[in-house]
Amino acid sequence: MRKYLTVIATLAALAVWSIALAEQDSTITIKEVRNPKKLQLWLETNAADAESRLTSGATTAEYLALINYDDAGTAYMSLQSDQAADAGDLGRWLMSDGSGMYYQTDITTKGTPATKLTLQRDGDITMSGGAVIDNATSATVLTLTETTIALAGNVTGSGTAAWTGVSTHTAQPIFNAGVDINDDFDLDQNGSDEYINLSQTAVTGEGGAGWIVINDDRTGATALTYDEATITMDSEGVYAIAVVDGAVAVESIIDTCTATTLNLGGDNANKVEIADSTIETEVQGTLDVHDDLTVTDDAVISGKLTVTETLEVSGVTTLATALGDELDTASATALLLGKATATAVTIGASDITTTVAGAFDAGIVATTNLTATSLTVTASYYGETIFVNTNAATTVTLPAAGATAGSWFTCIVVGSDACVPTYAAAAVNTLITVNNQAADSVTYGSGHRIGATTKFISNGTLWIAINVGSTTMTVTDA
């Protein structure tokens, strides 16, 4: 009997060995892989093959099932690159009950796999560091839940990037197509070496458009005060805006934020020029000048002008107030015209009446020292005293009749008795003098010449000769 058993065992071993040889290049269906030892035998038999496969025998669908039939059990699939001599040679996928699928490797500790990637049952992917890739919130949104996402390469996108957090750039971002911001935009800097630099390097810009354009369409109650301005600057330094080149164009008003002084020029400017020479500058309120004021063109002042220093005007100055035409001092003191450098002060033109309402103290009048033997008097001599300082016959011709009424000048002989003065009208019969309305000239005889004083005054039609000295005047009437 023992002999027969030995024969049967030998035949069975030969049968298994022949099956293994026969199945070296074949497959095993899922229904046949119920015995782990048979699966191990098959895998070891085919280990030397270039290709070993585990496939299903189904004709309609192919799948490979690794099943742990224990309740709450875990299914494993291990992958080993070689003899597992190094850390990281061992990897495995496992599916636990009620959870997702995990990928583990022993890269950290040789022989001890640790989870590096988790595929959740709802489709989320959890990285080894805890970051989650989520597509469950929206079919078109991929969510990455991580404090910092580092992208080492270039990122190209054709859609819209929406940021709810803070975007920090260690390099300079470049926006070739512009940037649209549809919400509040805060630009915060706290470093001593941080600044904002906007550069336009193209010499030829776009015509009809500014480089930086701010279009503020707010109106009404939210755009009335300075703290609701389009741009508000609160600078702790001296200068909030510095324009080092180019002009500043303002369409409407330049004003202060509160009731204080608007300072033009500050500390550095050595001159403040308001408007071009062809543009009218209008001061509607009180103009208070605390230093020299130089006006090089016509000035029309309709309000009050207070000058505490020097006012220099090289053009025409027109003064007009609601109370009439006035030029006055700020306090009860003398009004000086032409105090220092003026050689003459002319009030009004020759055809304008100048009225002196109070006492007129001429003080020092203008004089002319006549050393020539002839002189034709013009309007420039009005109000002067002409000293006739010759030793020969001298003729002084009066201006033409019709000078403005009140125009006057005086002639005094200061030469020797040889000076024979003749004061002749510009035309015969146009001089009024003592008992004569149509005289031609007046003169003084010998012994009556030195100190002879004659005043000529116009009545608006003819000149009148008045002997104001103590010598005898001779009238000539042809």
C-alpha positions in Angstrom: 0.0 0.0 0.0 2.8 2.4 0.9 4.3 1.8 -2.5 1.1 2.9 -4.2 1.0 6.1 -2.2 4.5 7.0 -3.2 3.7 6.5 -6.8 0.6 8.6 -6.6 2.5 11.5 -4.9 5.2 11.3 -7.5 2.7 11.5 -10.3 0.9 14.5 -8.6 4.2 16.4 -8.4 5.0 15.7 -12.0 1.5 17.0 -12.9 2.0 20.3 -11.0 5.4 20.8 -12.6 4.0 20.1 -16.0 1.2 22.6 -15.4 3.7 25.3 -14.3 5.7 24.7 -17.5 2.6 24.8 -19.6 1.4 28.1 -18.0 4.7 30.0 -18.2 3.3 32.1 -21.1 -0.4 31.8 -20.3 -2.8 33.8 -18.1 -4.9 33.0 -15.0 -8.4 34.1 -14.8 -9.8 35.9 -11.7 -11.9 32.8 -10.8 -8.8 30.7 -10.7 -6.8 32.9 -8.4 -8.4 31.8 -5.2 -5.3 30.1 -3.8 -2.4 32.5 -3.0 0.1 29.7 -3.3 -1.0 29.0 -6.9 -0.7 32.7 -7.7 2.8 32.8 -6.1 3.8 29.7 -8.1 2.6 31.3 -11.3 4.4 34.6 -10.7 7.7 32.8 -9.7 7.5 30.6 -12.8 7.2 33.6 -15.1 9.7 35.8 -13.2 12.3 35.4 -16.0 9.9 36.4 -18.8 10.2 39.7 -20.4 6.5 40.3 -19.7 4.3 39.0 -17.0 0.6 39.9 -16.9 -2.4 39.5 -14.6 -5.5 39.8 -16.7 -9.2 38.9 -16.5 -10.6 36.3 -18.8 -13.7 38.3 -19.5 -14.6 39.1 -23.1 -16.7 42.2 -22.4 -14.5 43.9 -19.8 -11.1 43.5 -18.4 -10.3 44.1 -14.7 -8.1 42.8 -12.0 -9.6 42.6 -8.5 -7.6 42.3 -5.3 -10.1 41.6 -2.5 -9.8 41.5 1.2 -12.9 39.6 2.3 -12.4 40.5 6.0 -14.9 43.1 7.3 -13.1 46.5 7.6 -10.0 45.0 6.0 -7.5 46.7 3.8 -6.4 45.6 0.3 -2.7 46.1 -0.6 -0.8 46.0 -3.9 3.0 46.2 -3.3 5.5 47.2 -5.9 9.2 46.5 -5.5 11.8 47.9 -7.9 14.6 45.4 -7.0 15.6 43.6 -3.9 14.5 46.5 -1.8 18.1 47.2 -0.7 17.6 51.0 -0.8 15.1 53.4 0.8 12.5 54.2 -1.8 12.6 50.8 -3.6 9.3 49.8 -2.0 6.0 51.3 -3.0 2.4 50.2 -2.5 -1.2 51.2 -3.1 -3.7 50.3 -0.5 -7.5 50.8 -0.1 -8.9 50.9 3.4 -12.4 50.4 4.5 -14.5 53.6 4.5 -11.6 55.7 3.3 -9.8 56.4 0.0 -6.8 55.0 -1.7 -3.3 55.7 -0.4 0.1 55.6 -2.1 3.0 54.7 0.2 6.7 54.5 -0.2 9.7 53.8 2.2 11.7 56.8 0.9 11.8 58.3 4.4 12.6 55.1 6.3 13.7 51.9 4.5 11.2 49.1 4.9 8.6 51.3 6.5 6.2 52.7 3.9 4.5 56.0 4.7 1.6 57.7 2.9 2.7 60.3 0.3 -0.5 60.7 -1.7 -4.2 60.1 -0.8 -7.0 59.8 -3.4 -10.2 60.6 -1.4 -13.5 58.9 -2.2 -15.0 62.2 -3.3 -12.2 62.8 -5.8 -10.0 65.2 -3.8 -6.2 64.6 -3.7 -4.3 65.1 -0.5 -0.5 65.6 -0.8 2.0 64.3 1.8 2.3 67.8 3.3 -1.4 68.3 3.7 -2.2 70.3 0.6 -5.6 69.3 -1.0 -6.5 69.5 -4.7 -10.3 69.9 -4.8 -12.6 69.9 -7.8 -15.8 69.1 -5.9 -16.8 72.7 -5.3 -17.3 73.5 -8.9 -16.9 71.5 -12.1 -14.9 74.4 -13.6 -12.8 75.4 -10.5 -9.7 73.5 -9.2 -9.1 74.4 -5.6 -5.6 74.2 -4.0 -5.8 74.5 -0.2 -2.3 75.4 0.9 -0.7 78.4 2.6 2.0 78.8 -0.1 2.0 77.3 -3.6 5.5 77.5 -5.2 5.6 77.4 -9.0 9.2 77.1 -10.2 8.5 77.4 -13.9 6.5 79.7 -16.1 2.7 79.8 -15.8 0.6 80.5 -18.9 -3.2 81.0 -18.6 -5.8 82.1 -21.1 -8.6 82.8 -18.5 -9.1 85.2 -15.7 -7.1 85.0 -12.5 -9.2 85.9 -9.4 -7.3 86.6 -6.2 -8.9 86.9 -2.8 -5.7 86.9 -0.9 -2.4 88.8 -1.2 -0.1 88.4 -4.2 3.6 88.8 -3.4 6.2 89.2 -6.1 9.9 89.0 -5.5 10.5 89.9 -9.1 8.8 92.6 -11.2 5.6 91.3 -12.8 4.9 92.3 -16.4 1.4 93.0 -17.7 1.6 93.4 -21.4 -2.1 93.6 -21.9 -2.9 95.9 -18.9 -4.4 95.2 -15.5 -8.1 95.6 -14.7 -9.0 96.0 -11.0 -12.7 95.9 -10.1 -12.5 96.1 -6.3 -10.5 97.9 -3.6 -6.8 98.0 -4.3 -4.4 98.4 -1.4 -0.6 98.9 -2.0 1.2 98.6 1.3 4.9 99.1 1.7 6.8 99.0 5.0 10.5 98.6 3.9 12.9 101.5 3.9 14.1 100.5 0.3 10.6 100.1 -1.2 9.3 102.4 -3.8 7.0 102.5 -6.9 8.6 103.3 -10.3 6.4 103.9 -13.4 8.5 104.1 -16.6 7.4 104.8 -20.2 10.5 104.2 -22.3 8.8 104.6 -25.7 9.7 108.0 -27.2 6.5 108.1 -29.3 3.4 107.6 -27.2 -0.2 107.2 -28.2 -1.6 110.4 -29.6 -4.6 112.1 -27.9 -4.2 110.1 -24.7 -2.5 110.6 -21.4 0.0 108.1 -20.1 -1.7 107.8 -16.7 -5.4 108.5 -16.9 -7.8 108.5 -13.9 -11.5 108.8 -14.8 -13.5 109.4 -11.7 -17.3 109.5 -12.4 -18.4 110.0 -8.9 -20.8 113.0 -8.3 -23.0 114.3 -5.6 -22.6 113.7 -1.8 -19.6 111.4 -2.1 -17.4 113.8 -4.1 -17.7 117.1 -2.3 -14.9 117.3 0.2 -11.1 117.0 0.0 -11.1 113.6 1.7 -13.3 112.4 -1.1 -10.9 113.6 -3.8 -9.8 111.4 -6.7 -6.3 111.3 -5.3 -5.5 112.0 -1.7 -1.8 112.3 -0.5 -0.8 112.5 3.2 2.9 113.0 3.2 5.0 113.2 6.4 7.8 114.8 4.4 8.1 118.2 2.9 6.9 117.4 -0.6 3.8 115.4 -1.6 4.3 115.9 -5.4 7.5 116.9 -7.1 7.3 117.8 -10.9 11.0 118.0 -12.0 10.2 118.6 -15.7 7.2 119.6 -17.7 4.2 121.8 -17.0 1.3 121.3 -14.6 -2.1 121.9 -16.2 -5.1 122.6 -14.0 -8.5 123.0 -15.6 -10.3 124.6 -12.6 -9.2 125.5 -9.1 -6.1 125.1 -6.9 -7.1 125.2 -3.3 -6.0 124.1 0.2 -7.7 121.2 2.1 -8.6 123.5 5.0 -8.9 127.2 5.7 -5.2 128.1 5.6 -2.7 129.9 3.4 -2.1 128.6 -0.2 1.7 128.9 -0.5 3.1 129.2 -4.0 6.9 129.1 -4.2 7.6 127.7 -0.8 11.3 127.5 0.1 13.1 126.8 -3.2 11.5 129.0 -5.9 13.2 132.3 -6.6 10.4 133.5 -8.8 6.7 132.8 -9.2 5.3 133.5 -12.6 1.5 133.5 -13.0 0.2 133.1 -16.5 1.8 134.0 -19.8 2.2 137.7 -20.9 -0.8 137.3 -23.2 -3.1 135.9 -20.5 -5.2 138.0 -18.1 -4.6 137.3 -14.4 -7.5 138.2 -12.2 -7.4 138.7 -8.4 -10.9 138.7 -7.0 -10.1 139.2 -3.3 -7.7 141.3 -1.4 -4.1 141.2 -2.7 -1.7 141.6 0.1 1.9 142.0 -1.0 4.6 141.8 1.8 7.6 142.3 -0.4 8.5 143.9 -3.7 5.9 143.6 -6.4 7.0 144.0 -10.0 4.3 144.4 -12.7 5.7 144.4 -16.3 2.4 144.8 -18.1 -0.9 146.6 -17.7 -2.6 145.8 -14.4 -6.3 146.3 -13.7 -7.2 146.2 -10.0 -10.9 146.2 -9.1 -10.4 145.3 -5.5 -8.1 146.4 -2.7 -4.3 146.4 -3.2 -2.2 146.5 -0.1 1.6 146.9 -0.6 3.8 147.0 2.4 7.1 147.2 0.4 7.8 148.4 -3.1 5.4 148.3 -6.1 7.1 148.5 -9.4 4.9 148.9 -12.5 6.4 149.2 -16.0 3.1 149.1 -17.7 -0.2 150.9 -17.3 -1.9 150.6 -13.9 -5.7 151.2 -13.8 -7.3 151.5 -10.4 -11.1 151.1 -10.1 -13.2 150.5 -7.0 -16.9 150.6 -6.1 -16.3 153.9 -4.4 -14.7 155.6 -7.3 -11.1 155.9 -8.6 -8.8 155.9 -5.5 -5.2 155.6 -4.8 -4.5 155.9 -1.0 -2.2 154.9 1.8 -3.1 152.2 4.3 -2.8 154.6 7.2 -2.7 158.4 7.7 0.6 159.2 6.1 2.0 160.9 3.0 1.3 159.3 -0.4 4.6 159.4 -2.3 4.7 159.2 -6.0 8.1 159.0 -7.7 10.0 159.1 -4.4 13.4 157.8 -5.3 14.2 157.3 -9.0 11.5 159.0 -11.0 12.7 162.1 -12.9 9.1 163.2 -13.5 5.6 162.4 -12.4 2.9 163.0 -14.9 -0.7 162.9 -13.7 -3.1 162.6 -16.5 -2.6 163.4 -20.2 -2.5 166.8 -21.6 -6.2 166.6 -22.5 -7.3 165.4 -19.0 -8.3 167.7 -16.2 -6.4 167.1 -13.0 -8.3 168.3 -9.9 -6.7 169.1 -6.6 -9.4 169.0 -4.0 -7.3 170.1 -1.0 -4.4 172.5 -0.6 -1.7 172.0 -3.3 1.8 172.2 -2.0 4.1 172.1 -5.0 7.2 171.8 -2.9 10.0 171.6 -5.4 8.9 172.1 -9.0 10.8 171.0 -12.1 13.1 173.5 -13.7 15.0 174.0 -17.0 18.1 176.1 -17.2 18.0 177.7 -20.7 21.4 178.7 -22.0 20.5 178.7 -25.7 19.1 181.8 -27.4 16.0 180.1 -28.5 13.4 177.6 -27.2 10.1 176.3 -28.4 8.0 175.3 -25.4 6.1 172.0 -25.6 3.7 170.2 -23.2 6.7 168.6 -21.5 7.5 172.0 -19.9 4.1 172.4 -18.3 4.4 172.9 -14.6 8.1 173.9 -14.9 10.1 177.0 -14.2 12.4 178.0 -17.1 15.5 179.9 -16.0 16.6 182.2 -19.0 20.3 182.2 -18.4 21.9 184.0 -21.4 23.7 187.3 -22.1 22.1 188.0 -25.5 18.7 188.4 -27.1 16.7 185.2 -26.4 13.4 184.1 -28.0 11.0 181.8 -26.2 8.1 180.6 -28.4 4.9 179.6 -26.7 3.0 176.4 -27.5 0.2 176.7 -30.0 -3.1 178.1 -28.7 -5.7 175.6 -27.5 -3.6 173.9 -24.8 -5.7 172.3 -22.0 -7.0 174.9 -19.6 -4.8 175.3 -16.6 -1.6 174.3 -18.3 1.2 176.6 -17.2 4.9 177.3 -17.1 7.0 180.2 -15.7 10.0 182.1 -17.2 12.5 184.0 -15.0 15.5 185.9 -16.4 18.6 185.0 -14.4 21.2 186.2 -17.0 22.7 189.7 -17.3 20.9 192.8 -18.4 22.2 192.0 -21.8 19.7 189.2 -22.0 16.8 190.6 -24.0 13.9 188.1 -23.5 11.1 187.9 -26.1 8.1 185.7 -25.3 6.3 185.3 -28.5 3.0 183.6 -29.3 3.0 180.7 -31.8 0.7 182.9 -34.0 0.1 186.6 -34.1 -2.8 188.1 -32.1 -3.1 184.9 -29.9 -1.6 186.2 -26.6 -3.6 187.8 -23.8 -1.8 190.2 -21.5 -2.3 193.5 -19.6 -5.1 195.4 -21.4 -4.6 193.5 -24.6 -6.5 190.4 -25.9 -4.6 190.1 -29.2 -0.9 190.7 -28.4 1.9 189.1 -30.3 4.7 189.0 -27.6 6.0 190.5 -24.4 9.6 191.7 -23.4 11.5 193.6 -20.8 13.6 196.8 -21.4 17.1 197.5 -20.0 17.1 197.9 -16.3 14.0 195.7 -16.0 15.4 192.4 -17.2 17.2 190.7 -14.4 14.7 188.8 -12.2 11.8 189.6 -14.6 9.3 186.8 -14.0 6.5 186.0 -16.4 3.9 183.2 -15.9 2.0 181.8 -18.9 -1.3 179.9 -18.3 -3.8 178.6 -20.8 -7.5 179.2 -20.6 -8.1 176.4 -23.1 -8.1 178.8 -26.1 -5.3 181.3 -25.8 -2.2 181.7 -23.6 -2.2 184.5 -21.0 1.1 186.3 -20.0 1.2 187.6 -16.4 4.0 189.8 -15.0 4.5 188.5 -11.5 7.7 190.4 -10.8 8.4 194.1 -9.9 9.9 195.0 -13.2 8.1 196.6 -16.2 6.8 194.4 -19.0 6.5 195.7 -22.5 3.7 194.4 -24.8 4.2 194.1 -28.6 1.1 194.2 -30.8 1.8 194.4 -34.5 
